[in-house]
Amino acid sequence: MNITFREYKQSDKEILLEFSKKLEDHGREMDPLQRIKNRPGFTQINVEGMLKNVVKHQGKICFAENEGKVIGFIVGVIWTQSKINKLEIGPHLLGEVLDLFILEEFRGEGLGTKMLSRMEQYFKEKGCDSMWISHFAPNETAHKTYEKFGFVSRQIGMLKEI
């Protein structure tokens, strides 16, 4: 493997759409309640919103490539702290990983850790003192990867169909 990393360019939008769809399909496939539908148009709207957040919130998108072919991506943004949050926990600057996806055949090789490290370095350069990531609960592999990277569980959301 010859893994390289590069930043997103405007001309990468179709690749970002393709890989975002793969991430969405991955989540849908592991959904035990079968609630995720990802109807036509969802990916386009989702990516448009993500790109707006990247521009508005000092974000960054990076691709991982093997032999010049995209095999994964990571998206991060830096949120402006709300007044209520400053009162709750004190002033800080938070970087959040919005999306992280690696093609299945490249998982388990440490690529996720490398991509997280690159985003962490970016957040540090921008003055962040903490980093947030969330994932779909059934994705236990991602959870273990994030714990190994140093993340600790902070919130748990639950759903009951009625």
Disulfide bonds with the S-S distance in Angstrom:
none
